[in-house]
Amino acid sequence: MVDPNLVSGFVWILCGLAILGLGSLIAFRGRVDLHANYDESVDPAHVARWAGGTALLMGVLVVAYGVREMRSGFDPRFLAGLIVALLVLRYLSNLFAGGFGARE
């Protein structure tokens, strides 16, 4: 029988890789139109740099959590920390996509 922590960790890693894929399209390819809250009046380079970088950080955190769960098992404190970190980073990503920090 397969350990549930391995299955769950594998799913987290797949989700993290999907986030990394979208984040890399935004950050490295300049596809800022993929961000749901992108404002066309904002410089695309600013959004690619900051919102894309934030998405990449989110993906790395999710992959790291998946690896940690596969190796050490489930711990609700780490899951709660991941969820809080993802919510904060999502908020920051939305701010950057809307033009926060961009010079006029």
Backbone bond lengths (Angstrom), bond angles and torsions (degrees), N, CA, C in turn:
res aa  C-N    CA-C-N  psi(-1)  N-CA   C-N-CA  omega(-1)  CA-C   N-CA-C  phi
1 M - - - 1.450 - - 1.533 108.53 -
2 V 1.314 114.99 144.58 1.461 120.76 -177.47 1.522 109.23 -86.56
3 D 1.319 115.37 138.56 1.456 121.37 178.03 1.538 109.33 -67.41
4 P 1.334 118.36 129.12 1.467 120.76 179.92 1.525 113.23 -59.76
5 N 1.333 117.42 -29.01 1.460 120.02 178.37 1.529 111.37 -66.22
6 L 1.332 116.67 -32.96 1.462 119.74 177.00 1.530 111.05 -68.12
7 V 1.313 115.88 -42.55 1.466 120.06 179.70 1.524 110.14 -65.32
8 S 1.317 116.06 -47.22 1.462 120.39 -179.61 1.526 111.29 -63.38
9 G 1.314 116.49 -43.26 1.460 120.10 178.02 1.513 112.21 -62.89
10 F 1.329 116.89 -38.61 1.463 121.17 177.52 1.526 111.18 -63.72
11 V 1.326 116.98 -40.50 1.466 121.01 178.04 1.526 110.05 -65.21
12 W 1.327 117.57 -42.56 1.469 120.85 177.34 1.529 110.67 -61.39
13 I 1.314 117.35 -40.68 1.469 120.40 179.37 1.527 110.44 -65.24
14 L 1.327 117.98 -42.11 1.465 120.73 177.35 1.531 111.12 -61.47
15 C 1.327 116.58 -42.72 1.473 119.75 177.95 1.526 110.90 -64.62
16 G 1.313 117.12 -40.21 1.457 120.87 177.94 1.518 112.19 -64.29
17 L 1.327 116.70 -38.73 1.465 119.90 176.96 1.524 111.67 -66.25
18 A 1.331 116.92 -35.13 1.469 120.00 176.09 1.528 110.32 -65.52
19 I 1.324 116.99 -41.77 1.465 120.89 177.36 1.522 110.18 -64.74
20 L 1.325 116.91 -41.38 1.466 120.24 177.53 1.530 111.36 -63.21
21 G 1.317 116.71 -37.61 1.462 119.73 178.12 1.515 112.08 -62.91
22 L 1.320 116.65 -47.59 1.464 119.82 178.48 1.523 111.28 -67.06
23 G 1.331 116.27 -39.91 1.467 119.60 178.27 1.513 112.30 -63.25
24 S 1.322 116.90 -36.98 1.464 119.19 179.32 1.527 111.01 -71.29
25 L 1.334 117.62 -33.97 1.462 119.40 174.79 1.527 111.08 -62.93
26 I 1.320 116.26 -39.87 1.467 119.96 179.63 1.522 110.31 -72.45
27 A 1.322 117.11 -47.30 1.465 120.59 -172.54 1.519 113.22 -76.06
28 F 1.323 118.32 -43.75 1.458 120.86 -171.63 1.533 113.79 -98.82
29 R 1.312 117.07 -30.72 1.465 120.41 -178.75 1.523 112.88 -98.17
30 G 1.349 116.67 -8.05 1.452 119.93 178.62 1.517 114.53 73.79
31 R 1.316 117.66 22.84 1.469 121.41 -179.84 1.526 110.17 -85.48
32 V 1.338 116.00 62.57 1.458 120.78 -176.48 1.518 111.93 -68.37
33 D 1.313 118.00 -17.12 1.458 120.91 177.65 1.528 112.08 -67.08
34 L 1.332 117.91 -13.70 1.457 121.36 177.45 1.527 112.45 -75.13
35 H 1.330 116.73 -18.92 1.465 120.13 178.97 1.524 108.49 -76.53
36 A 1.319 116.39 131.66 1.464 121.06 -174.51 1.524 112.81 -64.76
37 N 1.314 118.50 -30.48 1.459 121.74 -175.91 1.523 113.01 -105.09
38 Y 1.307 117.83 20.81 1.464 120.92 -178.44 1.525 110.63 -67.84
39 D 1.326 115.19 129.42 1.462 122.44 176.60 1.522 107.61 -101.99
40 E 1.333 117.21 121.59 1.466 121.10 -174.35 1.519 113.45 -64.05
41 S 1.328 117.79 -17.74 1.459 119.69 -179.90 1.527 112.58 -78.88
42 V 1.315 117.37 -7.92 1.468 122.34 -178.36 1.524 108.85 -91.91
43 D 1.326 116.15 145.10 1.457 122.31 178.35 1.532 109.68 -58.87
44 P 1.326 117.97 123.44 1.474 120.16 -178.84 1.531 113.43 -61.52
45 A 1.321 117.84 -30.90 1.469 119.95 179.30 1.529 110.50 -66.03
46 H 1.323 116.84 -37.69 1.470 120.47 178.08 1.532 110.42 -65.02
47 V 1.321 116.13 -45.11 1.466 120.03 -179.41 1.523 110.09 -66.34
48 A 1.332 117.02 -41.14 1.462 119.92 179.47 1.520 110.71 -61.86
49 R 1.326 116.44 -41.96 1.456 120.40 -177.61 1.526 111.62 -68.01
50 W 1.318 116.84 -51.00 1.463 119.73 -170.92 1.520 113.58 -88.79
51 A 1.316 117.92 -49.00 1.463 119.30 179.66 1.526 110.32 -70.11
52 G 1.331 117.16 -38.02 1.456 120.16 176.92 1.522 111.94 -66.22
53 G 1.319 116.05 -41.48 1.469 119.96 176.95 1.515 112.28 -63.46
54 T 1.321 116.02 -38.12 1.463 120.02 177.07 1.520 110.71 -65.22
55 A 1.321 117.16 -40.62 1.468 120.45 177.80 1.529 110.84 -64.87
56 L 1.326 116.65 -38.75 1.468 119.13 177.26 1.526 111.15 -63.47
57 L 1.322 116.81 -40.77 1.470 120.26 177.58 1.530 110.42 -63.38
58 M 1.315 117.27 -39.98 1.463 120.27 177.29 1.530 111.01 -61.28
59 G 1.321 116.74 -42.76 1.454 120.15 179.03 1.521 112.86 -64.16
60 V 1.318 115.95 -41.39 1.464 120.03 178.76 1.526 110.35 -63.33
61 L 1.331 117.09 -41.37 1.468 119.88 179.14 1.530 111.62 -63.67
62 V 1.317 117.17 -40.43 1.468 120.23 -179.52 1.525 110.63 -68.15
63 V 1.322 117.67 -42.01 1.466 120.20 177.15 1.530 110.32 -63.62
64 A 1.331 116.84 -43.03 1.468 120.39 179.28 1.527 110.80 -62.25
65 Y 1.327 116.58 -39.90 1.457 119.09 177.34 1.532 110.95 -64.25
66 G 1.328 117.31 -41.21 1.461 120.41 178.64 1.518 112.42 -61.86
67 V 1.319 116.18 -43.33 1.471 120.03 177.82 1.523 110.21 -64.28
68 R 1.338 116.37 -42.19 1.457 120.63 179.80 1.531 110.95 -62.75
69 E 1.337 116.33 -39.86 1.464 119.19 179.61 1.523 111.46 -68.75
70 M 1.318 117.24 -36.21 1.460 119.62 177.99 1.530 111.22 -66.36
71 R 1.316 116.57 -35.88 1.466 119.84 -176.45 1.523 112.79 -83.62
72 S 1.339 117.64 -40.67 1.471 120.34 -171.16 1.514 114.41 -113.46
73 G 1.308 118.63 -10.97 1.457 120.22 -178.28 1.520 112.01 93.88
74 F 1.317 114.90 176.46 1.458 121.86 -176.45 1.520 110.66 -75.93
75 D 1.319 115.92 136.61 1.460 122.49 172.72 1.524 106.84 -140.08
76 P 1.331 118.06 119.26 1.467 119.84 -175.24 1.527 113.66 -62.61
77 R 1.320 117.82 -26.00 1.470 119.44 178.93 1.519 111.30 -66.88
78 F 1.314 117.51 -39.84 1.464 120.38 178.59 1.527 111.35 -69.49
79 L 1.328 116.52 -37.64 1.460 119.54 177.38 1.529 110.28 -65.09
80 A 1.324 117.20 -42.46 1.464 120.76 177.73 1.524 110.71 -62.94
81 G 1.320 117.24 -40.62 1.460 120.58 177.26 1.511 112.34 -63.86
82 L 1.333 116.40 -40.13 1.462 120.44 177.82 1.527 110.71 -63.69
83 I 1.312 117.08 -44.58 1.464 120.68 -178.71 1.524 110.96 -63.75
84 V 1.325 117.41 -43.25 1.465 120.45 178.32 1.529 110.06 -63.59
85 A 1.320 117.04 -44.46 1.474 120.19 179.67 1.521 110.82 -62.04
86 L 1.336 117.67 -41.90 1.459 120.55 179.52 1.525 111.88 -66.54
87 L 1.323 117.69 -37.25 1.463 120.04 177.53 1.526 111.73 -66.00
88 V 1.318 116.68 -42.16 1.472 120.55 178.45 1.526 110.23 -65.58
89 L 1.321 117.48 -44.59 1.463 120.65 179.97 1.529 111.84 -67.57
90 R 1.324 117.74 -34.06 1.464 120.40 175.76 1.522 110.29 -63.80
91 Y 1.322 116.51 -42.02 1.463 120.42 178.16 1.527 110.76 -62.92
92 L 1.329 116.63 -44.48 1.460 120.29 178.20 1.530 111.49 -63.41
93 S 1.310 116.96 -40.57 1.461 120.85 178.94 1.524 110.97 -62.07
94 N 1.326 116.78 -41.33 1.460 120.23 177.79 1.525 111.13 -65.30
95 L 1.330 117.12 -38.33 1.465 120.19 176.87 1.526 110.63 -62.84
96 F 1.319 116.87 -46.51 1.469 120.65 -179.04 1.524 111.17 -64.56
97 A 1.327 117.77 -38.94 1.465 120.54 179.08 1.524 111.56 -67.58
98 G 1.320 116.47 -25.57 1.451 120.82 178.02 1.516 113.71 -86.10
99 G 1.324 117.12 -6.38 1.458 119.78 176.08 1.510 115.39 111.99
100 F 1.319 119.09 5.70 1.460 120.60 179.29 1.525 110.15 -62.16
101 G 1.307 116.18 127.74 1.458 122.04 177.86 1.519 114.17 86.57
102 A 1.319 118.05 -3.49 1.459 120.53 179.77 1.527 109.33 -80.67
103 R 1.303 115.55 139.91 1.465 120.19 177.27 1.513 108.88 -82.84
104 E 1.288 114.86 139.80 1.486 120.28 -179.88 1.500 110.85 -76.66
